[in-house]
Amino acid sequence: MKDLLTGRVILISGGTQGLGAAVARAGVREGAAVVISGRNDKRGEKVVSELESLGGTASFVHTDVSDVVAAQACVAATIAQHGRIDGLVNAAGLTTRGSMLDTTPELFDQHIAVNLRAPFFLMQAAIANMKRRGAPGSIVNVISIDSHGGQSFLAPYVAAKAGLAGLTKNAAHAHRWDRIRINGLNMGWSATDGEDQTQRRAAQTGDLRTQGAGDWKAAAGAVLPMGKLGQPDEIADFIVFLLSDRSGVVTGSVIDWDQTVIGGLG
């Protein structure tokens, strides 16, 4: 497929690294003008430079999405720069670990702020612009396969991501007559920058999902059905497909992108 997003303006939260940056690359390749947001100015400018070197139109907005005012301001900045917003990808996320017994109220609130509240108010601002213009739009929320239940050490993360899965369906139902399609992706275990950082921290505490911290990606691949982790560029291509008209009328879908089949046994 080619030129799936030509003429579209797409905002990607968490676009300075990992999956968000991969979506930005795929977006400019398919013709979109891309705005990325994040907290790290250096990484943001680096990604913008890379996208521009690929011939794309790209810009960076410094944003801490845990701050509702800042989150909505990045939507406003996108509209101020381009006159509109056609698509939104909520890729910013927090994966700090915590169990039911050791999660503090502060940690719980951080997960809700980044993984649930931020997507809510980013969508609110984007949808308002789309409705005001009477224009169709598309939103993709990056959720998690853990929204089905997850590991015991991800209790606040699971709570927030499960909420986002429900919110995705609610918003899609509410705005289907506005021709705004809203879908979610339950991303499974993937080779993102964030997961690499998580695994390195876990190696220091012995809290590993794989044995052999020296090369955790190889160790993970050895125990997975497809022999590898999910790859950000593959996931990004699918997100671009969901943003584009090629995904047709699909809305309110939360799609499992994983090698685990929920409900399968043995």
C-alpha positions in Angstrom: 0.0 0.0 0.0 1.1 3.5 -0.7 0.0 7.1 0.1 -2.6 5.9 2.6 -2.5 9.1 4.6 -1.8 11.7 1.9 -3.0 15.1 2.9 -3.8 14.0 6.5 -2.6 15.7 9.7 -1.8 13.1 12.4 -0.9 13.8 16.0 1.0 11.0 17.8 1.4 11.2 21.6 4.5 9.5 22.8 6.0 9.9 19.3 9.6 10.5 20.4 10.6 6.8 20.8 9.5 3.2 20.4 6.2 2.5 18.8 5.2 6.2 18.6 8.3 7.0 16.6 7.7 4.0 14.4 4.1 5.2 13.7 5.5 8.6 12.8 7.9 7.1 10.3 5.2 5.0 8.8 2.9 8.0 8.7 5.2 10.3 6.8 6.0 7.4 4.4 2.3 7.2 3.6 2.1 11.0 3.0 0.9 12.4 6.3 2.0 15.6 8.0 3.0 14.3 11.4 3.1 16.1 14.8 4.8 14.1 17.6 4.5 14.9 21.3 6.6 13.9 24.3 8.6 15.1 27.3 12.1 14.7 25.9 13.0 17.6 23.6 16.2 16.1 22.5 14.6 12.9 21.4 11.7 14.8 19.8 13.9 17.0 17.7 16.0 13.9 16.6 12.9 12.1 15.4 11.7 15.3 13.6 15.1 15.5 11.8 14.9 11.9 10.8 11.3 12.3 9.4 12.3 15.4 7.5 15.3 13.6 6.0 12.8 11.1 4.7 11.0 13.9 2.9 8.2 14.2 5.5 6.5 17.1 7.1 7.0 16.8 10.9 7.1 18.8 14.1 7.5 18.3 17.8 5.4 19.7 20.7 6.8 19.3 24.2 4.0 17.7 26.2 3.6 15.9 29.5 0.3 14.1 28.8 -0.3 13.5 32.5 -1.1 17.2 32.6 -4.6 17.6 31.0 -4.0 21.2 30.1 -0.7 20.3 28.4 -2.3 17.3 26.6 -5.1 19.4 25.1 -2.6 22.2 24.3 -0.7 19.8 22.0 -3.9 19.2 20.0 -4.4 23.0 19.9 -0.8 23.4 18.7 -1.4 20.8 15.9 -4.5 22.7 14.8 -2.8 26.1 15.0 0.0 24.8 12.8 -2.0 22.9 10.2 -5.5 24.2 10.5 -7.0 20.9 11.6 -6.4 17.5 12.9 -7.4 14.4 11.0 -6.0 11.6 13.1 -4.8 10.9 16.6 -2.6 8.0 17.9 -2.5 7.7 21.7 0.9 5.9 22.0 2.2 7.5 25.2 2.2 5.1 28.1 3.5 4.3 31.5 4.6 0.7 32.4 5.9 1.1 35.9 5.4 -2.1 37.8 3.2 -2.6 40.9 1.1 -5.4 42.4 -2.2 -5.3 44.2 -0.3 -5.3 47.5 2.5 -2.9 46.9 1.0 -0.3 44.6 0.8 3.1 46.3 -2.0 5.6 45.6 0.6 7.8 43.9 1.6 5.1 41.5 -2.0 4.2 40.8 -2.8 7.8 40.0 0.2 8.1 37.7 -1.0 5.1 35.6 -4.5 6.6 35.4 -3.1 10.0 34.4 -0.9 8.7 31.6 -2.7 5.6 30.4 -6.3 6.6 30.7 -7.0 10.2 31.5 -4.5 11.5 28.9 -6.1 9.5 26.0 -9.6 10.7 27.1 -8.8 14.4 27.0 -6.6 14.1 23.9 -9.6 12.4 22.1 -11.9 15.1 23.5 -9.9 17.9 22.0 -9.4 16.1 18.7 -13.0 15.0 18.3 -14.2 18.6 19.1 -12.2 19.9 16.1 -13.4 17.1 13.8 -17.1 17.7 14.8 -16.8 21.5 14.4 -15.5 21.1 10.9 -18.0 18.3 10.1 -15.1 16.2 8.9 -14.4 12.5 9.3 -11.4 11.4 11.4 -9.7 8.4 12.8 -8.2 7.6 16.2 -6.2 4.7 17.3 -5.5 4.0 21.0 -2.5 1.8 21.9 -3.8 -0.4 24.7 -2.2 -3.7 25.8 -2.9 -7.4 25.7 -2.7 -7.1 29.5 -6.0 -5.3 29.5 -7.5 -8.9 29.5 -5.9 -9.4 33.0 -2.2 -9.3 32.7 0.5 -10.2 35.2 0.3 -9.8 39.0 3.0 -7.1 38.9 1.1 -4.9 36.5 -2.0 -4.2 38.6 -2.3 -0.4 38.1 -1.2 -0.7 34.5 -3.9 -3.3 33.8 -6.6 -1.2 35.5 -5.8 1.8 33.4 -5.5 -0.1 30.1 -8.7 -2.1 30.7 -10.4 1.3 31.2 -8.9 2.5 27.9 -10.3 -0.5 26.1 -13.8 0.3 27.4 -13.4 4.0 26.6 -12.4 3.2 23.0 -15.7 1.4 22.5 -17.7 4.0 24.2 -16.2 6.9 22.2 -16.5 4.9 19.0 -20.2 4.3 19.6 -20.8 7.9 20.6 -19.2 9.4 17.5 -19.9 6.9 14.7 -22.5 9.2 13.2 -19.9 11.9 13.1 -17.9 9.6 10.8 -15.1 9.5 13.4 -13.7 6.0 13.7 -12.0 5.0 16.9 -10.2 1.7 17.4 -7.8 0.2 19.8 -4.8 -2.1 19.5 -4.0 -4.6 22.4 -0.3 -4.7 21.8 1.5 -7.8 23.0 5.1 -8.3 24.1 7.1 -6.2 21.7 10.7 -5.0 21.2 10.1 -1.4 22.0 12.5 1.1 23.6 10.2 1.2 26.7 10.2 -2.6 27.1 14.0 -2.6 26.7 14.3 -0.1 29.6 11.8 -2.2 31.7 13.8 -5.4 31.1 17.0 -3.7 32.1 15.5 -2.5 35.3 14.0 -5.9 36.0 17.4 -7.5 35.4 18.7 -5.6 38.4 16.0 -6.9 40.7 15.7 -10.4 39.2 12.1 -9.7 38.2 12.4 -11.1 34.6 9.9 -12.6 32.2 12.8 -14.5 30.5 15.9 -16.1 31.7 19.2 -14.7 30.5 19.2 -10.9 30.8 22.3 -10.6 28.6 20.1 -10.6 25.5 16.5 -10.5 26.7 15.1 -10.1 23.2 16.8 -13.4 22.0 15.6 -15.1 25.2 12.1 -13.9 24.6 12.0 -15.0 21.0 13.1 -18.5 22.1 9.9 -19.0 24.1 7.4 -17.3 21.8 5.4 -19.2 19.1 6.6 -17.0 16.2 10.2 -17.1 17.4 10.4 -13.3 17.9 8.9 -10.4 19.7 6.4 -8.1 18.1 8.2 -5.5 16.0 7.4 -1.8 16.2 7.5 -1.2 12.5 5.0 -4.0 11.9 2.7 -2.7 14.5 3.1 0.8 13.1 2.0 -0.3 9.6 -1.2 -1.8 11.1 -1.9 1.4 13.0 -1.5 3.4 9.8 -3.9 1.0 8.1 -6.5 1.7 10.9 -6.0 5.4 10.5 -6.5 5.2 6.7 -9.6 4.8 4.6 -8.4 1.3 3.6 -9.7 0.0 7.0 -13.2 1.0 5.7 -16.0 1.4 8.2 -14.3 -0.4 11.1 -14.8 1.3 14.4 -15.1 0.3 18.1 -12.7 -2.7 17.5 -10.1 -3.5 20.1 -7.7 -5.9 18.2 -5.3 -8.3 19.9 -1.8 -7.9 18.4 -0.1 -10.8 20.1 1.0 -14.4 19.9 -1.2 -15.4 22.8 -4.8 -16.4 21.9 -7.0 -15.3 24.8 -9.1 -18.2 25.9 -6.9 -20.8 24.4 -5.8 -23.6 26.6 -2.9 -26.1 26.5 
